[in-house]
């Protein structure tokens, strides 16, 4: 019987375990300002939740809860409808 030889390169080829990312909890901009209601006329606050391309930030990036994200979405959509916010940035 022949013995199986392992070379140094075979030993180095072992895959390293990837470390799991620990997500840092982000606090919502609404909870920082202690706001309960978000108005569609408040363009300064709404613009914090929009990217430079005009897209609404996801919950993971904005740190908003589900209910807060719904308020943000509705306020941004209504502000766009009223012409206060652009649909698409140029």
N, CA, C and O atoms as a printed pandas DataFrame, in Angstrom:
     atom_number atom_name residue_name chain_id  residue_number  x_coord  y_coord  z_coord
0              1         N          UNK        A               1    0.836   -1.175    0.000
1              2        CA          UNK        A               1    0.000    0.000    0.000
2              3         C          UNK        A               1    0.884    1.242    0.000
3              4         O          UNK        A               1    1.895    1.328    0.697
4              5         N          UNK        A               2    0.464    2.165   -0.789
5              6        CA          UNK        A               2    1.223    3.408   -0.890
6              7         C          UNK        A               2    0.625    4.430    0.068
7              8         O          UNK        A               2   -0.592    4.571    0.180
8              9         N          UNK        A               3    1.500    5.125    0.742
9             10        CA          UNK        A               3    1.050    6.142    1.680
10            11         C          UNK        A               3    0.682    7.405    0.906
11            12         O          UNK        A               3    1.375    7.773   -0.043
12            13         N          UNK        A               4   -0.380    8.058    1.294
13            14        CA          UNK        A               4   -0.815    9.292    0.628
14            15         C          UNK        A               4    0.013   10.431    1.192
15            16         O          UNK        A               4    0.059   10.665    2.400
16            17         N          UNK        A               5    0.660   11.126    0.283
17            18        CA          UNK        A               5    1.492   12.251    0.706
18            19         C          UNK        A               5    0.710   13.549    0.548
19            20         O          UNK        A               5   -0.020   13.736   -0.426
20            21         N          UNK        A               6    0.869   14.411    1.488
21            22        CA          UNK        A               6    0.263   15.736    1.386
22            23         C          UNK        A               6    1.390   16.749    1.337
23            24         O          UNK        A               6    2.284   16.764    2.182
24            25         N          UNK        A               7    1.320   17.573    0.346
25            26        CA          UNK        A               7    2.363   18.590    0.220
26            27         C          UNK        A               7    1.962   19.842    0.997
27            28         O          UNK        A               7    0.849   19.947    1.514
28            29         N          UNK        A               8    2.888   20.777    1.063
29            30        CA          UNK        A               8    2.617   22.020    1.786
30            31         C          UNK        A               8    1.527   22.822    1.099
31            32         O          UNK        A               8    0.729   23.483    1.764
32            33         N          UNK        A               9    1.484   22.769   -0.245
33            34        CA          UNK        A               9    0.458   23.529   -0.963
34            35         C          UNK        A               9   -0.930   22.957   -0.709
35            36         O          UNK        A               9   -1.909   23.701   -0.669
36            37         N          UNK        A              10   -1.022   21.640   -0.537
37            38        CA          UNK        A              10   -2.316   21.036   -0.232
38            39         C          UNK        A              10   -2.810   21.480    1.141
39            40         O          UNK        A              10   -4.008   21.673    1.345
40            41         N          UNK        A              11   -1.896   21.637    2.061
41            42        CA          UNK        A              11   -2.291   22.074    3.399
42            43         C          UNK        A              11   -2.742   23.530    3.404
43            44         O          UNK        A              11   -3.612   23.901    4.191
44            45         N          UNK        A              12   -2.165   24.358    2.540
45            46        CA          UNK        A              12   -2.520   25.771    2.482
46            47         C          UNK        A              12   -3.842   26.015    1.778
47            48         O          UNK        A              12   -4.423   27.092    1.908
48            49         N          UNK        A              13   -4.322   25.038    1.039
49            50        CA          UNK        A              13   -5.536   25.218    0.266
50            51         C          UNK        A              13   -6.799   25.125    1.109
51            52         O          UNK        A              13   -7.903   25.300    0.592
52            53         N          UNK        A              14   -6.653   24.858    2.366
53            54        CA          UNK        A              14   -7.828   24.786    3.223
54            55         C          UNK        A              14   -8.515   26.144    3.255
55            56         O          UNK        A              14   -7.872   27.188    3.367
56            57         N          UNK        A              15   -9.811   26.099    3.155
57            58        CA          UNK        A              15  -10.577   27.343    3.156
58            59         C          UNK        A              15  -10.661   27.892    4.567
59            60         O          UNK        A              15  -10.867   27.164    5.538
60            61         N          UNK        A              16  -10.496   29.191    4.642
61            62        CA          UNK        A              16  -10.633   29.853    5.922
62            63         C          UNK        A              16  -12.109   30.142    6.162
63            64         O          UNK        A              16  -12.859   30.449    5.236
64            65         N          UNK        A              17  -12.499   30.040    7.394
65            66        CA          UNK        A              17  -13.877   30.349    7.734
66            67         C          UNK        A              17  -14.076   31.855    7.680
67            68         O          UNK        A              17  -13.264   32.630    8.187
68            69         N          UNK        A              18  -15.167   32.244    7.057
69            70        CA          UNK        A              18  -15.488   33.663    7.012
70            71         C          UNK        A              18  -16.139   34.063    8.321
71            72         O          UNK        A              18  -16.980   33.345    8.862
72            73         N          UNK        A              19  -15.744   35.200    8.812
73            74        CA          UNK        A              19  -16.343   35.693   10.040
74            75         C          UNK        A              19  -17.703   36.294    9.717
75            76         O          UNK        A              19  -17.870   37.009    8.729
76            77         N          UNK        A              20  -18.641   35.995   10.553
77            78        CA          UNK        A              20  -19.986   36.525   10.357
78            79         C          UNK        A              20  -19.992   38.002   10.731
79            80         O          UNK        A              20  -19.432   38.406   11.751
80            81         N          UNK        A              21  -20.630   38.789    9.892
81            82        CA          UNK        A              21  -20.741   40.213   10.189
82            83         C          UNK        A              21  -21.767   40.430   11.277
83            84         O          UNK        A              21  -22.842   39.831   11.278
84            85         N          UNK        A              22  -21.419   41.279   12.180
85            86        CA          UNK        A              22  -22.358   41.631   13.234
86            87         C          UNK        A              22  -22.959   42.977   12.840
87            88         O          UNK        A              22  -22.269   43.996   12.865
88            89         N          UNK        A              23  -24.241   42.984   12.476
89            90        CA          UNK        A              23  -24.828   44.248   12.037
90            91         C          UNK        A              23  -24.937   45.233   13.193
91            92         O          UNK        A              23  -25.402   44.895   14.282
92            93         N          UNK        A              24  -24.508   46.430   12.936
93            94        CA          UNK        A              24  -24.606   47.465   13.962
94            95         C          UNK        A              24  -26.010   48.049   13.908
95            96         O          UNK        A              24  -26.485   48.406   12.830
96            97         N          UNK        A              25  -26.667   48.151   15.022
97            98        CA          UNK        A              25  -28.027   48.694   15.001
98            99         C          UNK        A              25  -28.000   50.183   14.665
99           100         O          UNK        A              25  -27.278   50.961   15.289
100          101         N          UNK        A              26  -28.793   50.560   13.679
101          102        CA          UNK        A              26  -28.868   51.962   13.295
102          103         C          UNK        A              26  -30.145   52.541   13.864
103          104         O          UNK        A              26  -31.196   51.901   13.861
104          105         N          UNK        A              27  -30.034   53.750   14.345
105          106        CA          UNK        A              27  -31.190   54.415   14.917
106          107         C          UNK        A              27  -31.824   55.272   13.830
107          108         O          UNK        A              27  -31.125   55.936   13.064
108          109         N          UNK        A              28  -33.122   55.254   13.769
109          110        CA          UNK        A              28  -33.844   55.996   12.751
110          111         C          UNK        A              28  -33.667   57.495   12.966
111          112         O          UNK        A              28  -33.517   57.962   14.095
112          113         N          UNK        A              29  -33.689   58.231   11.875
113          114        CA          UNK        A              29  -33.589   59.683   11.964
114          115         C          UNK        A              29  -34.848   60.277   12.572
115          116         O          UNK        A              29  -34.822   61.372   13.134
116          117         N          UNK        A              30  -35.945   59.547   12.455
117          118        CA          UNK        A              30  -37.189   60.016   13.068
118          119         C          UNK        A              30  -37.156   59.844   14.581
119          120         O          UNK        A              30  -37.627   60.714   15.313
120          121         N          UNK        A              31  -36.609   58.739   15.054
121          122        CA          UNK        A              31  -36.564   58.535   16.499
122          123         C          UNK        A              31  -35.513   59.429   17.149
123          124         O          UNK        A              31  -35.640   59.788   18.320
124          125         N          UNK        A              32  -34.476   59.790   16.395
125          126        CA          UNK        A              32  -33.486   60.717   16.951
126          127         C          UNK        A              32  -34.125   62.073   17.223
127          128         O          UNK        A              32  -33.831   62.719   18.228
128          129         N          UNK        A              33  -35.005   62.498   16.314
129          130        CA          UNK        A              33  -35.667   63.791   16.471
130          131         C          UNK        A              33  -36.943   63.687   17.300
131          132         O          UNK        A              33  -37.621   64.690   17.523
132          133         N          UNK        A              34  -37.273   62.480   17.758
133          134        CA          UNK        A              34  -38.457   62.203   18.571
134          135         C          UNK        A              34  -39.726   62.687   17.882
135          136         O          UNK        A              34  -40.540   63.398   18.471
136          137         N          UNK        A              35  -39.877   62.284   16.618
137          138        CA          UNK        A              35  -41.057   62.650   15.850
138          139         C          UNK        A              35  -42.013   61.473   15.820
139          140         O          UNK        A              35  -41.597   60.324   15.667
140          141         N          UNK        A              36  -43.284   61.765   15.966
141          142        CA          UNK        A              36  -44.300   60.727   15.870
142          143         C          UNK        A              36  -45.009   60.780   14.533
143          144         O          UNK        A              36  -45.494   59.760   14.043
144          145         N          UNK        A              37  -45.072   61.960   13.939
145          146        CA          UNK        A              37  -45.790   62.139   12.688
146          147         C          UNK        A              37  -44.868   62.800   11.676
147          148         O          UNK        A              37  -44.136   63.731   12.013
148          149         N          UNK        A              38  -44.900   62.329   10.457
149          150        CA          UNK        A              38  -44.078   62.872    9.390
150          151         C          UNK        A              38  -44.986   63.524    8.362
151          152         O          UNK        A              38  -45.851   62.861    7.791
152          153         N          UNK        A              39  -44.801   64.813    8.120
153          154        CA          UNK        A              39  -45.658   65.560    7.213
154          155         C          UNK        A              39  -45.046   65.605    5.821
155          156         O          UNK        A              39  -43.826   65.682    5.680
156          157         N          UNK        A              40  -45.881   65.558    4.799
157          158        CA          UNK        A              40  -45.388   65.584    3.426
158          159         C          UNK        A              40  -44.808   66.940    3.044
159          160         O          UNK        A              40  -44.068   67.042    2.065
160          161         N          UNK        A              41  -45.134   67.985    3.807
161          162        CA          UNK        A              41  -44.621   69.324    3.501
162          163         C          UNK        A              41  -43.233   69.572    4.075
163          164         O          UNK        A              41  -42.605   70.582    3.757
164          165         N          UNK        A              42  -42.747   68.665    4.917
165          166        CA          UNK        A              42  -41.426   68.794    5.529
166          167         C          UNK        A              42  -40.374   68.197    4.584
167          168         O          UNK        A              42  -39.960   67.049    4.742
168          169         N          UNK        A              43  -39.959   68.989    3.615
169          170        CA          UNK        A              43  -39.069   68.518    2.550
170          171         C          UNK        A              43  -37.665   68.224    3.085
171          172         O          UNK        A              43  -37.013   67.293    2.613
172          173         N          UNK        A              44  -37.196   68.993    4.049
173          174        CA          UNK        A              44  -35.844   68.782    4.592
174          175         C          UNK        A              44  -35.722   67.392    5.222
175          176         O          UNK        A              44  -34.728   66.697    5.010
176          177         N          UNK        A              45  -36.720   66.996    5.984
177          178        CA          UNK        A              45  -36.678   65.679    6.626
178          179         C          UNK        A              45  -36.864   64.570    5.601
179          180         O          UNK        A              45  -36.191   63.542    5.671
180          181         N          UNK        A              46  -37.763   64.768    4.657
181          182        CA          UNK        A              46  -38.013   63.748    3.644
182          183         C          UNK        A              46  -36.807   63.540    2.736
183          184         O          UNK        A              46  -36.570   62.427    2.266
184          185         N          UNK        A              47  -36.052   64.587    2.488
185          186        CA          UNK        A              47  -34.887   64.450    1.610
186          187         C          UNK        A              47  -33.780   63.614    2.251
187          188         O          UNK        A              47  -32.893   63.132    1.547
188          189         N          UNK        A              48  -33.817   63.435    3.570
189          190        CA          UNK        A              48  -32.852   62.564    4.246
190          191         C          UNK        A              48  -33.108   61.091    3.929
191          192         O          UNK        A              48  -32.208   60.260    4.055
192          193         N          UNK        A              49  -34.321   60.774    3.524
193          194        CA          UNK        A              49  -34.699   59.395    3.245
194          195         C          UNK        A              49  -34.719   59.089    1.751
195          196         O          UNK        A              49  -35.281   58.077    1.333
196          197         N          UNK        A              50  -34.113   59.954    0.948
197          198        CA          UNK        A              50  -34.068   59.762   -0.499
198          199         C          UNK        A              50  -32.608   59.760   -0.936
199          200         O          UNK        A              50  -31.806   60.552   -0.441
200          201         N          UNK        A              51  -32.261   58.859   -1.872
201          202        CA          UNK        A              51  -30.905   58.829   -2.405
202          203         C          UNK        A              51  -30.708   59.976   -3.385
203          204         O          UNK        A              51  -31.650   60.705   -3.696
204          205         N          UNK        A              52  -29.490   60.129   -3.864
205          206        CA          UNK        A              52  -29.208   61.192   -4.831
206          207         C          UNK        A              52  -29.898   60.930   -6.167
207          208         O          UNK        A              52  -30.112   61.856   -6.949
208          209         N          UNK        A              53  -30.248   59.668   -6.429
209          210        CA          UNK        A              53  -30.960   59.324   -7.661
210          211         C          UNK        A              53  -32.466   59.491   -7.509
211          212         O          UNK        A              53  -33.204   59.371   -8.487
212          213         N          UNK        A              54  -32.932   59.766   -6.289
213          214        CA          UNK        A              54  -34.349   59.978   -6.065
214          215         C          UNK        A              54  -35.082   58.767   -5.544
215          216         O          UNK        A              54  -36.311   58.785   -5.460
216          217         N          UNK        A              55  -34.370   57.718   -5.191
217          218        CA          UNK        A              55  -35.005   56.504   -4.675
218          219         C          UNK        A              55  -35.192   56.604   -3.167
219          220         O          UNK        A              55  -34.436   57.292   -2.480
220          221         N          UNK        A              56  -36.198   55.915   -2.665
221          222        CA          UNK        A              56  -36.454   55.877   -1.227
222          223         C          UNK        A              56  -35.481   54.891   -0.588
223          224         O          UNK        A              56  -35.314   53.772   -1.073
224          225         N          UNK        A              57  -34.842   55.311    0.499
225          226        CA          UNK        A              57  -33.896   54.436    1.188
226          227         C          UNK        A              57  -34.611   53.242    1.803
227          228         O          UNK        A              57  -35.722   53.390    2.311
228          229         N          UNK        A              58  -33.996   52.056    1.769
229          230        CA          UNK        A              58  -34.607   50.899    2.406
230          231         C          UNK        A              58  -34.512   50.982    3.930
231          232         O          UNK        A              58  -33.765   51.796    4.474
232          233         N          UNK        A              59  -35.272   50.137    4.602
233          234        CA          UNK        A              59  -35.295   50.148    6.065
234          235         C          UNK        A              59  -33.936   49.870    6.667
235          236         O          UNK        A              59  -33.590   50.419    7.714
236          237         N          UNK        A              60  -33.166   49.023    6.012
237          238        CA          UNK        A              60  -31.850   48.660    6.535
238          239         C          UNK        A              60  -30.926   49.877    6.574
239          240         O          UNK        A              60  -30.127   50.022    7.500
240          241         N          UNK        A              61  -31.032   50.741    5.583
241          242        CA          UNK        A              61  -30.175   51.933    5.531
242          243         C          UNK        A              61  -30.721   53.071    6.375
243          244         O          UNK        A              61  -29.958   53.806    7.001
244          245         N          UNK        A              62  -32.038   53.220    6.394
245          246        CA          UNK        A              62  -32.617   54.340    7.126
246          247         C          UNK        A              62  -32.757   54.042    8.617
247          248         O          UNK        A              62  -32.801   54.963    9.432
248          249         N          UNK        A              63  -32.827   52.762    8.976
249          250        CA          UNK        A              63  -32.959   52.389   10.375
250          251         C          UNK        A              63  -34.360   52.558   10.912
251          252         O          UNK        A              63  -34.564   52.533   12.125
252          253         N          UNK        A              64  -35.325   52.729   10.037
253          254        CA          UNK        A              64  -36.705   52.949   10.461
254          255         C          UNK        A              64  -37.396   51.620   10.738
255          256         O          UNK        A              64  -37.046   50.585   10.170
256          257         N          UNK        A              65  -38.379   51.674   11.621
257          258        CA          UNK        A              65  -39.187   50.492   11.862
258          259         C          UNK        A              65  -40.176   50.336   10.715
259          260         O          UNK        A              65  -40.239   51.173    9.816
260          261         N          UNK        A              66  -40.941   49.263   10.758
261          262        CA          UNK        A              66  -41.892   49.010    9.672
262          263         C          UNK        A              66  -42.930   50.124    9.570
263          264         O          UNK        A              66  -43.224   50.606    8.476
264          265         N          UNK        A              67  -43.479   50.527   10.703
265          266        CA          UNK        A              67  -44.498   51.575   10.709
266          267         C          UNK        A              67  -43.918   52.915   10.261
267          268         O          UNK        A              67  -44.560   53.661    9.521
268          269         N          UNK        A              68  -42.691   53.217   10.716
269          270        CA          UNK        A              68  -42.041   54.461   10.303
270          271         C          UNK        A              68  -41.746   54.464    8.816
271          272         O          UNK        A              68  -41.894   55.488    8.149
272          273         N          UNK        A              69  -41.324   53.309    8.292
273          274        CA          UNK        A              69  -41.017   53.229    6.867
274          275         C          UNK        A              69  -42.291   53.436    6.032
275          276         O          UNK        A              69  -42.236   54.027    4.954
276          277         N          UNK        A              70  -43.414   52.960    6.521
277          278        CA          UNK        A              70  -44.672   53.192    5.816
278          279         C          UNK        A              70  -45.025   54.673    5.803
279          280         O          UNK        A              70  -45.483   55.190    4.784
280          281         N          UNK        A              71  -44.817   55.360    6.923
281          282        CA          UNK        A              71  -45.069   56.797    6.984
282          283         C          UNK        A              71  -44.153   57.540    6.023
283          284         O          UNK        A              71  -44.589   58.452    5.321
284          285         N          UNK        A              72  -42.879   57.148    5.994
285          286        CA          UNK        A              72  -41.908   57.792    5.103
286          287         C          UNK        A              72  -42.324   57.583    3.658
287          288         O          UNK        A              72  -42.331   58.525    2.865
288          289         N          UNK        A              73  -42.672   56.343    3.315
289          290        CA          UNK        A              73  -43.064   56.020    1.943
290          291         C          UNK        A              73  -44.270   56.836    1.507
291          292         O          UNK        A              73  -44.265   57.421    0.424
292          293         N          UNK        A              74  -45.302   56.879    2.339
293          294        CA          UNK        A              74  -46.517   57.593    1.980
294          295         C          UNK        A              74  -46.280   59.099    1.870
295          296         O          UNK        A              74  -46.811   59.754    0.973
296          297         N          UNK        A              75  -45.481   59.640    2.785
297          298        CA          UNK        A              75  -45.205   61.077    2.753
298          299         C          UNK        A              75  -44.398   61.452    1.511
299          300         O          UNK        A              75  -44.662   62.480    0.888
300          301         N          UNK        A              76  -43.414   60.624    1.146
301          302        CA          UNK        A              76  -42.605   60.908   -0.041
302          303         C          UNK        A              76  -43.451   60.803   -1.302
303          304         O          UNK        A              76  -43.336   61.637   -2.200
304          305         N          UNK        A              77  -44.297   59.785   -1.372
305          306        CA          UNK        A              77  -45.146   59.626   -2.550
306          307         C          UNK        A              77  -46.122   60.784   -2.692
307          308         O          UNK        A              77  -46.360   61.261   -3.802
308          309         N          UNK        A              78  -46.691   61.242   -1.579
309          310        CA          UNK        A              78  -47.624   62.354   -1.636
310          311         C          UNK        A              78  -46.908   63.654   -1.976
311          312         O          UNK        A              78  -47.443   64.480   -2.716
312          313         N          UNK        A              79  -45.698   63.845   -1.441
313          314        CA          UNK        A              79  -44.920   65.045   -1.763
314          315         C          UNK        A              79  -44.526   65.062   -3.243
315          316         O          UNK        A              79  -44.488   66.125   -3.863
316          317         N          UNK        A              80  -44.237   63.894   -3.805
317          318        CA          UNK        A              80  -43.940   63.813   -5.232
318          319         C          UNK        A              80  -45.173   64.164   -6.052
319          320         O          UNK        A              80  -45.083   64.879   -7.050
320          321         N          UNK        A              81  -46.328   63.653   -5.624
321          322        CA          UNK        A              81  -47.571   63.919   -6.327
322          323         C          UNK        A              81  -47.900   65.408   -6.305
323          324         O          UNK        A              81  -48.398   65.957   -7.289
324          325         N          UNK        A              82  -47.618   66.058   -5.176
325          326        CA          UNK        A              82  -47.897   67.490   -5.044
326          327         C          UNK        A              82  -46.840   68.350   -5.736
327          328         O          UNK        A              82  -47.020   69.560   -5.875
328          329         N          UNK        A              83  -45.752   67.738   -6.164
329          330        CA          UNK        A              83  -44.717   68.482   -6.878
330          331         C          UNK        A              83  -43.656   69.078   -5.980
331          332         O          UNK        A              83  -42.878   69.922   -6.424
332          333         N          UNK        A              84  -43.608   68.662   -4.732
333          334        CA          UNK        A              84  -42.615   69.197   -3.800
334          335         C          UNK        A              84  -41.275   68.461   -3.904
335          336         O          UNK        A              84  -40.221   69.044   -3.650
336          337         N          UNK        A              85  -41.322   67.186   -4.277
337          338        CA          UNK        A              85  -40.120   66.366   -4.463
338          339         C          UNK        A              85  -40.090   65.830   -5.889
339          340         O          UNK        A              85  -41.140   65.543   -6.464
340          341         N          UNK        A              86  -38.899   65.693   -6.465
341          342        CA          UNK        A              86  -38.826   65.130   -7.820
342          343         C          UNK        A              86  -38.992   63.610   -7.791
343          344         O          UNK        A              86  -38.634   62.947   -6.818
344          345         N          UNK        A              87  -39.541   63.079   -8.875
345          346        CA          UNK        A              87  -39.619   61.616   -9.007
346          347         C          UNK        A              87  -38.243   61.037   -9.283
347          348         O          UNK        A              87  -37.867   60.013   -8.712
348          349         N          UNK        A              88  -37.487   61.695  -10.164
349          350        CA          UNK        A              88  -36.168   61.216  -10.567
350          351         C          UNK        A              88  -35.222   62.402  -10.550
351          352         O          UNK        A              88  -35.570   63.486  -11.017
352          353         N          UNK        A              89  -34.019   62.198  -10.008
353          354        CA          UNK        A              89  -33.009   63.251  -10.013
354          355         C          UNK        A              89  -32.299   63.239  -11.360
355          356         O          UNK        A              89  -32.073   62.180  -11.945
356          357         N          UNK        A              90  -31.957   64.398  -11.836
357          358        CA          UNK        A              90  -31.288   64.478  -13.146
358          359         C          UNK        A              90  -29.816   64.309  -13.022
359          360         O          UNK        A              90  -29.103   64.349  -14.024
